[in-house]
């Protein structure tokens, strides 16, 4: 059985990993997290500001660098377990 683990490392805190049954679920969660780390939205969901424009998003990894040299790094790991 394959599982997909989403990790999040940041200068100010480390995020507890989340486990997903499919790669797509993990990727969707990662994209949602990146969106909230890069864009500030109002209560209607409209973008009102951008925290940084220095970010890269890949299939299994995202890196966000802020103007104050802090960062967020998210990564999806695939593991296989026997049950």
Helices and strands as residue ranges (DSSP letters): E 2-10, E 14-20, H 23-38, E 39-41, E 47-50, E 54-57, E 61-65, E 71-80
